[in-house]
């Protein structure tokens, strides 16, 4: 699950305490990458932000003064 969130195999290797990357790579086969498809939306106002959060979107970041949200397909 950590790899699915971060996409950082070295982080997962360190987290699991593996000395060999091959041991860690075994766990990537358990990840269903099709679940990583998202719908992205941009909010410009507080009202838009509230509607996106109520619809199940999660905040990602700010970009050029706008808030970007995403939701799994």
DRENPA-3360 file (N, C-alpha, C; in nm, 2 decimals, always signed):
BEGIN
1 = XXXXXXXX = +0.08/-0.12/+0.00/+0.00/+0.00/+0.00/+0.09/+0.13/+0.00 ~ +0.20/+0.12/+0.07/+0.29/+0.24/+0.07/+0.34/+0.27/-0.06 ~ +0.38/+0.17/-0.14/+0.43/+0.19/-0.28/+0.32/+0.25/-0.36 ~ +0.19/+0.20/-0.35/+0.08/+0.26/-0.43/+0.06/+0.40/-0.40 ~ +0.09/+0.45/-0.27/+0.07/+0.59/-0.24/+0.19/+0.67/-0.28 ~ +0.31/+0.62/-0.27/+0.43/+0.71/-0.29/+0.50/+0.68/-0.42 ~ +0.49/+0.56/-0.48/+0.56/+0.53/-0.60/+0.71/+0.53/-0.58 ~ +0.75/+0.52/-0.46/+0.90/+0.53/-0.43/+0.94/+0.40/-0.37;
9 = XXXXXXXX = +1.00/+0.32/-0.46/+1.04/+0.18/-0.42/+1.15/+0.18/-0.32 ~ +1.24/+0.28/-0.32/+1.35/+0.29/-0.23/+1.29/+0.32/-0.09 ~ +1.19/+0.40/-0.08/+1.13/+0.43/+0.05/+1.07/+0.31/+0.11 ~ +1.00/+0.23/+0.02/+0.94/+0.11/+0.07/+1.04/+0.01/+0.11 ~ +1.15/+0.00/+0.04/+1.26/-0.09/+0.07/+1.32/-0.06/+0.21 ~ +1.34/+0.07/+0.24/+1.39/+0.11/+0.37/+1.28/+0.09/+0.48 ~ +1.16/+0.11/+0.45/+1.05/+0.09/+0.54/+1.04/-0.05/+0.59 ~ +1.05/-0.14/+0.49/+1.04/-0.29/+0.52/+1.17/-0.34/+0.57;
17 = XXXXXXXX = +1.28/-0.27/+0.57/+1.41/-0.31/+0.62/+1.48/-0.41/+0.53 ~ +1.45/-0.41/+0.40/+1.51/-0.50/+0.30/+1.65/-0.45/+0.26 ~ +1.74/-0.54/+0.25/+1.88/-0.51/+0.20/+1.89/-0.53/+0.05 ~ +1.80/-0.60/-0.01/+1.81/-0.63/-0.15/+1.68/-0.58/-0.21 ~ +1.69/-0.49/-0.32/+1.58/-0.44/-0.38/+1.49/-0.54/-0.45 ~ +1.54/-0.65/-0.48/+1.46/-0.76/-0.54/+1.36/-0.81/-0.45 ~ +1.39/-0.81/-0.32/+1.29/-0.86/-0.22/+1.17/-0.76/-0.22 ~ +1.20/-0.63/-0.23/+1.10/-0.53/-0.22/+1.02/-0.53/-0.35;
25 = XXXXXXXX = +1.08/-0.55/-0.47/+1.01/-0.55/-0.59/+0.90/-0.66/-0.60 ~ +0.91/-0.76/-0.52/+0.80/-0.86/-0.51/+0.67/-0.80/-0.48 ~ +0.68/-0.70/-0.39/+0.55/-0.64/-0.34/+0.48/-0.55/-0.44 ~ +0.56/-0.51/-0.54/+0.49/-0.42/-0.64/+0.40/-0.50/-0.73 ~ +0.42/-0.63/-0.73/+0.33/-0.71/-0.81/+0.19/-0.73/-0.75 ~ +0.18/-0.69/-0.62/+0.05/-0.69/-0.55/-0.03/-0.57/-0.57 ~ +0.02/-0.47/-0.64/-0.04/-0.34/-0.65/-0.12/-0.34/-0.78 ~ -0.25/-0.30/-0.78/-0.33/-0.29/-0.90/-0.33/-0.14/-0.94;
33 = XXXXXXXX = -0.24/-0.12/-1.04/-0.22/+0.02/-1.09/-0.34/+0.08/-1.16 ~ -0.43/+0.00/-1.20/-0.55/+0.06/-1.27/-0.63/+0.14/-1.17 ~ -0.62/+0.12/-1.04/-0.69/+0.20/-0.94/-0.62/+0.34/-0.93 ~ -0.51/+0.36/-0.99/-0.44/+0.49/-0.98/-0.50/+0.59/-1.09 ~ -0.61/+0.57/-1.14/-0.67/+0.66/-1.24/-0.76/+0.76/-1.16 ~ -0.74/+0.89/-1.19/-0.80/+0.99/-1.11/-0.88/+1.09/-1.20 ~ -0.98/+1.15/-1.14/-1.05/+1.26/-1.20/-0.99/+1.38/-1.13 ~ -0.94/+1.48/-1.20/-0.89/+1.60/-1.14/-0.98/+1.72/-1.17;
41 = XXXXXXXX = -1.00/+1.80/-1.06/-1.08/+1.92/-1.07/-1.00/+2.04/-1.01 ~ -1.03/+2.16/-1.06/-0.97/+2.28/-1.01/-1.08/+2.37/-0.94 ~ -1.05/+2.42/-0.82/-1.14/+2.50/-0.75/-1.09/+2.65/-0.75 ~ -1.17/+2.74/-0.78/-1.13/+2.88/-0.77/-1.19/+2.96/-0.65 ~ -1.30/+2.91/-0.60/-1.37/+2.98/-0.49/-1.39/+2.88/-0.37 ~ -1.42/+2.94/-0.26/-1.45/+2.85/-0.14/-1.57/+2.77/-0.17 ~ -1.67/+2.82/-0.24/-1.79/+2.74/-0.27/-1.76/+2.61/-0.35 ~ -1.67/+2.63/-0.45/-1.63/+2.52/-0.54/-1.55/+2.42/-0.45;
49 = XXXXXXXX = -1.46/+2.47/-0.36/-1.39/+2.38/-0.28/-1.48/+2.29/-0.19 ~ -1.58/+2.36/-0.13/-1.68/+2.28/-0.05/-1.75/+2.18/-0.13 ~ -1.79/+2.21/-0.25/-1.86/+2.11/-0.33/-1.77/+1.99/-0.37 ~ -1.65/+2.02/-0.40/-1.56/+1.91/-0.44/-1.53/+1.82/-0.32 ~ -1.51/+1.88/-0.20/-1.49/+1.80/-0.08/-1.61/+1.71/-0.05 ~ -1.73/+1.77/-0.06/-1.85/+1.70/-0.03/-1.87/+1.59/-0.13 ~ -1.82/+1.60/-0.25/-1.83/+1.50/-0.36/-1.72/+1.39/-0.35 ~ -1.64/+1.40/-0.24/-1.54/+1.30/-0.22/-1.40/+1.33/-0.28;
57 = XXXXXXXX = -1.38/+1.45/-0.33/-1.25/+1.48/-0.38/-1.15/+1.51/-0.27 ~ -1.02/+1.48/-0.29/-0.92/+1.52/-0.19/-0.83/+1.63/-0.25 ~ -0.78/+1.71/-0.16/-0.70/+1.82/-0.19/-0.56/+1.77/-0.23 ~ -0.50/+1.82/-0.34/-0.37/+1.78/-0.39/-0.27/+1.89/-0.36 ~ -0.29/+2.01/-0.42/-0.19/+2.12/-0.41/-0.25/+2.25/-0.46 ~ -0.18/+2.36/-0.44/-0.21/+2.49/-0.50/-0.13/+2.50/-0.63 ~ -0.19/+2.56/-0.73/-0.12/+2.59/-0.85/-0.17/+2.72/-0.91 ~ -0.08/+2.82/-0.92/-0.12/+2.96/-0.97/-0.24/+3.01/-0.90;
65 = XXXXXXXX = -0.25/+2.99/-0.77/-0.36/+3.05/-0.69/-0.48/+2.97/-0.69 ~ -0.48/+2.85/-0.76/-0.60/+2.77/-0.76/-0.57/+2.64/-0.68 ~ -0.68/+2.58/-0.63/-0.66/+2.45/-0.56/-0.70/+2.34/-0.65 ~ -0.61/+2.23/-0.65/-0.63/+2.12/-0.73/-0.68/+2.00/-0.64 ~ -0.78/+1.93/-0.69/-0.84/+1.82/-0.61/-0.84/+1.70/-0.71 ~ -0.84/+1.58/-0.64/-0.85/+1.46/-0.72/-0.95/+1.36/-0.65 ~ -1.00/+1.26/-0.74/-1.08/+1.16/-0.69/-1.06/+1.04/-0.77 ~ -1.05/+0.92/-0.71/-1.03/+0.80/-0.79/-1.15/+0.77/-0.88;
73 = X = -1.12/+0.72/-1.00/-1.23/+0.69/-1.09/-1.31/+0.57/-1.04;
% end
